[in-house]
Amino acid sequence: MTDNITVGFALTGSYCTFSKVIPQIKRLAQMGYNIIPIFSENASKTDTRFGNATEHIEMIEEITGNSAITTIIDAEPIGPKKRLDLLVIAPCTGNTIAKLANGIADSTVTLAAKSHLRNGRPVVLAVSTNDGLGTNAKNIGTLLAKKHFYLVPFGQDDCIEKPSSLVADFSQMPETIELALQNKQLQPILCQSKKS
């Protein structure tokens, strides 16, 4: 069933969640999805205490068997060539959420989304932002109300130390994708807080 489905998998700069996201890429590949990796400019070039950018790209290319898209120029043909059945953005930072909610396509990932959406195909977002219950709450609401956007269920990741922070339950990504391909949102969208 998944063998003929091509999923674009875009990573943005919430580096602390890469250790949770990469196993999901592996899981999706094992399920038979053809995965095209896509990296934001920051994710493709920034080394952090959570890992080396080049090593992340190489690891994900090895898992997927496909070369990564790392530039706007390479992202633009996604829509015209109908390359993807579905696009995942995980982790999806507050910056990316704000841009998507406001129609800004000035990065590799946001242009990939804009290009992909021209075909009326689903975009799955796995939120990871420190201001999800702050400034970005309205943008998350905007995306929930827009056609073709689906969210991996999310909750507060540390309601005491970071009361505005939201993070997706990445383990629910396959189910979210499965339903998004049927134009349905996995429910419930809100998960229990991970820390209290």
N, C-alpha and C positions, 0 to 999 in steps of 0.2 A: 504494500500500500504506500509506503513512504519512498520507495525506490525511485519513483519518477518525480519527486518533489524537490525543488531547489530552494534552499533557504539561504538568504543573505544574513550573515551574523555580524553585526557591527558592535564594536567595543569603543566606549568613550572613557574619559579619564577618572573614573572612580576606582583607582588602582587597588584599594583595600578589598574590593570584592572580586578581583580577578581570580583568586583562589577558589571562589565558589562558582564563578561563571565558566571557567575552563573545563571542569568536570562535566558541566551540562553540554558543552560543545561535543565532548567525547561521547556522552550518552546519546545525543542526537545523531552523531555519525554512526554509532553502533546500531541505532534504530533503522538506519538505511537512508537517511536524508542526505542529499548532495548539498554540502555547505560551502558557501563562498564567504571567506572571511573579509571583513571590512574594518579598518581602523581609523579613528579620528586622527587628526594631525598630532595632537598631544599624545594619544595612546601609542602612536607608531614611532614616536621620537623621544619620549621622556623616560629616563631611568629613575626609578624611585626605590625606597626601602622595600617595596613590595615586588620588585623584580626589574629586570632589564628588558627594555622595549624590543630590541632585536631578538632576544631569546623568546619572548612571548609570541612574536610574529612567526618565528621558525617553528615553535612548538605547535601552534594552531594550524599552520600550513601542513605540517606533518600529520596531524590528527585528521584534517579534512581532505588532504590530497589536492588542494587547490591553492593557487597563489592569492595573496592578500591584495585587496584594493586599498590603496593608501593616499590617493590623490583625487581631487575633484574631477580632473580630466577623465580618470578611469571610472569614476562613479556615474558620470553623466549618461553613458549608454545603457545603464541598467533598465530604464524605462523603455526607451525606443526599441531596444532589442528584446524586451520582455524576458530578461534573464532570470527573474525570481518569481516564485509562486508566493513567497512570504518573506518579509524582512523582520528580523529581530534586532532590537537595540538593547544590549545588555552588557555592562551596566549602562543605564540611561541617566546621565547626570542632570542636575537642575538646569544647567546651561543649555543642554540639548533639548530638554523638555520645554524651556522658555522659547527657544527658537522654533521648534515644531509647532507650538501653540500659536505662534505669531507669524507663521509662514516665512521664516528666515531660512535660507538655504545657502549659507556661506562657508560650509565645511564639507569634508568628504562624506560624513555620516548624514548630515541634514540634506545634502544634495542627493545622496542615494535614496533617502526617504521620499523626497519630492519627485524624483525621477520614477521611482517605483509606484508611487501613489497615482500617477497619471493613468495607470492601468486598472485602477480600482481594486487593487489587491491589498491584503492585510499587512499591517505593521504591528508587531508585538513589542511592547515596551516593558522592560524590567527596571523599575525606578530604583535609583540609589542617590539620594540627595539630602544634605543637611538642612535644607529649607523647604521640605515638602509640606510641612504644616505651617509655613511662614509665607514668604513672598511667592513661592512656587505653587501654593495650594490652588490658586485660581487657574494656573496653567495646566495642572493635572486635571482639574475639573473641565477645562476647555477641551482637552484631548479625550476625556471620557465621553464627552458629548459629540465628538466628531466621528463621522463615518470612517470606517476602515482602521481605526485604532483600537487595540486591545491591550489590556494591562495584565501582566503576571501579578497575581495577588500579592499585596504588600502590607506592611505594618511598621510601627515604630521599632527601630532597632535598639534604642537605648532611651527610654522615655524619661529617665532621671537626669542623665548627664547631657543628652541632646534631645530635648523635648520636641523640636521641630523636624527631626530627622526621620526619613522614611527609607525603607529598603525592601526590595522584592523578596519573596520566598522563591529563590531560584530553582528549588526542587520541583516547583509546579510548572516549570517552563514547558515540558513536553505536552502536558494536558492543555495548557493555554494555547499552544501552537495548533494542536489537533482541532480544538474548537474554533479558533480564529480562521482556520481553513474552511470552516463551515459557516463563517460570519457570525459566530457566537462568542460571547464573553464568558470565561470561566468564573463561576461564583463559588463562594463569596469572594469579592475583590479585597476586602479588608481582612487581614490576618491578626492573630493575637500578637501583642508586643513581645519581643524576644527577651527583654530584660525589664524588671520592675523594681 
